[in-house]
Amino acid sequence: PVLVSDGAGGAIAAWEDTRSSSFDIYAQRITGSGTVALGWTTDGVALCTAAGDQDTETIASDGAGGAIVTWHDGRSGIFVDVFAQRVTSTGRSLQVGPPTAVRSARRQTPRTSR
Protein backbone atom coordinates (compact mmCIF):
# COMPACT_ATOMS: atom_id res chain seq x y z
CA PRO A 1 0.00 0.00 0.00
CA VAL A 2 0.95 3.62 -0.55
CA LEU A 3 -0.22 6.64 1.48
CA VAL A 4 -0.52 10.39 1.01
CA SER A 5 -1.80 13.08 3.36
CA ASP A 6 -5.27 14.40 2.59
CA GLY A 7 -4.26 17.84 3.90
CA ALA A 8 -6.88 17.68 6.67
CA GLY A 9 -5.14 15.43 9.21
CA GLY A 10 -6.09 12.16 7.51
CA ALA A 11 -4.68 10.10 4.69
CA ILE A 12 -5.58 8.40 1.42
CA ALA A 13 -4.23 4.91 0.82
CA ALA A 14 -4.07 3.00 -2.44
CA TRP A 15 -3.37 -0.71 -2.80
CA GLU A 16 -3.79 -3.75 -5.00
CA ASP A 17 -5.78 -6.79 -3.98
CA THR A 18 -7.29 -9.92 -5.50
CA ARG A 19 -10.87 -9.83 -4.22
CA SER A 20 -12.05 -10.30 -7.84
CA SER A 21 -9.44 -12.98 -8.76
CA SER A 22 -6.84 -10.69 -10.41
CA PHE A 23 -4.89 -7.78 -8.95
CA ASP A 24 -6.99 -4.60 -9.02
CA ILE A 25 -6.44 -1.09 -7.62
CA TYR A 26 -8.44 0.36 -4.71
CA ALA A 27 -8.22 3.52 -2.59
CA GLN A 28 -9.51 4.58 0.83
CA ARG A 29 -9.55 7.86 2.73
CA ILE A 30 -9.26 7.74 6.51
CA THR A 31 -9.90 10.81 8.67
CA GLY A 32 -7.55 12.03 11.39
CA SER A 33 -9.78 10.28 13.95
CA GLY A 34 -9.35 6.93 12.17
CA THR A 35 -12.80 6.63 10.56
CA VAL A 36 -13.66 6.14 6.90
CA ALA A 37 -14.20 9.57 5.33
CA LEU A 38 -17.67 10.60 4.21
CA GLY A 39 -18.44 9.37 0.70
CA TRP A 40 -15.92 6.52 0.74
CA THR A 41 -17.02 2.87 0.93
CA THR A 42 -15.92 0.77 3.89
CA ASP A 43 -13.83 -1.65 1.80
CA GLY A 44 -12.29 0.99 -0.49
CA VAL A 45 -13.21 2.57 -3.79
CA ALA A 46 -12.33 0.54 -6.89
CA LEU A 47 -10.12 2.62 -9.17
CA CYS A 48 -9.48 -0.13 -11.71
CA THR A 49 -10.92 -3.63 -12.03
CA ALA A 50 -10.08 -4.21 -15.71
CA ALA A 51 -8.99 -7.60 -17.05
CA GLY A 52 -5.41 -8.59 -16.32
CA ASP A 53 -3.38 -7.49 -13.34
CA GLN A 54 -2.99 -3.93 -12.11
CA ASP A 55 -0.15 -3.38 -9.64
CA THR A 56 2.83 -1.22 -8.61
CA GLU A 57 0.63 1.69 -7.53
CA THR A 58 1.90 5.15 -6.59
CA ILE A 59 -0.03 8.06 -5.12
CA ALA A 60 0.22 11.86 -4.96
CA SER A 61 -1.97 14.54 -3.44
CA ASP A 62 -4.12 16.51 -5.86
CA GLY A 63 -3.92 19.55 -3.55
CA ALA A 64 -7.69 19.52 -2.98
CA GLY A 65 -8.08 16.70 -0.44
CA GLY A 66 -8.06 13.96 -3.07
CA ALA A 67 -5.33 12.04 -4.84
CA ILE A 68 -3.95 10.94 -8.17
CA VAL A 69 -3.09 7.24 -8.30
CA THR A 70 -0.95 5.60 -10.99
CA TRP A 71 -0.28 1.89 -11.60
CA HIS A 72 1.13 -0.65 -14.03
CA ASP A 73 -1.68 -2.22 -16.02
CA GLY A 74 -1.45 -5.55 -17.85
CA ARG A 75 -4.86 -5.59 -19.51
CA SER A 76 -3.42 -5.65 -23.04
CA GLY A 77 -1.39 -8.79 -22.38
CA ILE A 78 1.41 -7.47 -24.60
CA PHE A 79 2.26 -4.08 -23.15
CA VAL A 80 2.55 -2.84 -19.59
CA ASP A 81 0.72 0.46 -19.57
CA VAL A 82 0.89 3.10 -16.86
CA PHE A 83 -2.58 4.35 -15.99
CA ALA A 84 -3.65 7.29 -13.83
CA GLN A 85 -6.91 8.03 -12.04
CA ARG A 86 -7.86 11.07 -9.96
CA VAL A 87 -10.19 10.56 -7.00
CA THR A 88 -11.78 13.41 -5.04
CA SER A 89 -11.86 13.96 -1.28
CA THR A 90 -15.35 12.37 -1.32
CA GLY A 91 -14.22 9.22 -3.14
CA ARG A 92 -15.57 10.15 -6.57
CA SER A 93 -13.65 9.75 -9.80
CA LEU A 94 -13.36 12.99 -11.75
CA GLN A 95 -12.77 11.13 -14.98
CA VAL A 96 -15.55 10.07 -17.31
CA GLY A 97 -14.91 6.60 -18.68
CA PRO A 98 -11.98 4.30 -17.96
CA PRO A 99 -8.68 5.47 -16.45
CA THR A 100 -6.18 7.10 -18.79
CA ALA A 101 -3.12 5.25 -20.12
CA VAL A 102 -0.21 7.63 -19.80
CA ARG A 103 2.59 5.35 -21.06
CA SER A 104 3.00 1.98 -22.81
CA ALA A 105 5.99 -0.35 -22.99
CA ARG A 106 6.41 -3.85 -24.38
CA ARG A 107 6.58 -6.51 -21.68
CA GLN A 108 10.03 -7.86 -21.04
CA THR A 109 10.25 -11.63 -21.30
CA PRO A 110 13.03 -13.28 -19.29
CA ARG A 111 15.49 -15.24 -21.42
CA THR A 112 17.71 -18.09 -20.43
CA SER A 113 21.19 -18.53 -21.84
CA ARG A 114 21.99 -21.63 -23.87
N, C-alpha and C positions, 0 to 999 in steps of 0.2 A: 504493500500500500504506500501511497504518497500523500502528503498533507500540505496544505497551505492555509495561512491565516485568512479568516473572512473579514478582518478589519474591525470586528465588533466584539472581540474577546473569544470567539469560537474558531472553528476550523472546518475546512472542507477536505474530505478524504476521497481518493479514487483508488480503485483496485480492480483486479481481474478475479473472476471466480467461475466455477463450472456448474452452477445450478441448472443450466439448460444443456448440459452435456459437452459443450465446447467452452473455451475461455472467452468470456465477454467482459465488457467494461461497465462498472457501476460507480456511482458517487453518492456521498452522504454529507450533509452539513450538520454539525453538532454545535450547540450554543455553548457559551462560556460556563453555563451551569450543568452541562453534560446531557442535555436533552436534545432530541431530534428537532431541528429547526422547523418552524411553521412552513407547510407546503411540501416538505420532503417526506417520502414514504419511509416507514420503519426499516425496511430491508435494503434501502438504497434506491436511487433512481438509475434505471438502465440507460446508459449513454450509447451503447452499441451491442446489439445481439445478432449481428449478421452471421451468415455462414462462415465457417472457418474459425480459426483462433484469433482473438485480439489480445494483445499483451504488451508488456514493456511501457506501461503508462507513465506519463509525467503530468505535472499540474502547475499552473501559475494563476495568481490572482488576476481578476479582470478589473480591479480597482473600484468595483461597485458592489462588493459583497458576494460576488459569484466567482466562477473560475473558468479557465480554459484548460481542457484536458486533451492531451495527445496520446496516441498509442500506435504500435505496429499492428497492421491488419493483414491477415492472410486470406481474405475472402476470395481473391482471384486464383489462388493456388499456384500461380507462377511468379507473381511479384509480391514483395512485402511493401505495402503502402503505409505511409504515415498519415493518419487521420486526425482531425481536430474537431472538438465540439465545445461550444460555450454553454454554460449552464448558469442561470441567474441565482440570486440569493434565495429565491423561493422554490428552487428546484426545477425550473422550467427551461427547456431548451429554447434559445433564441433563433435557432436555425429552422427553416422550413425544409422538410425532406431529410434525406440521410446525411450523416456527417460528411465533411469535406475532405477529400484526399489532397494532401498538401505535397506529397512526394512519393515516387515509385522507384523501386529498385529490384532487379532480378534476384530471386532467391539464390543463395550460394549453396551449392551441393558439395558436401565433403567428398574428397577423392582419396583413394588409397594408392600408395605407390606400388609398383609391380616388382 
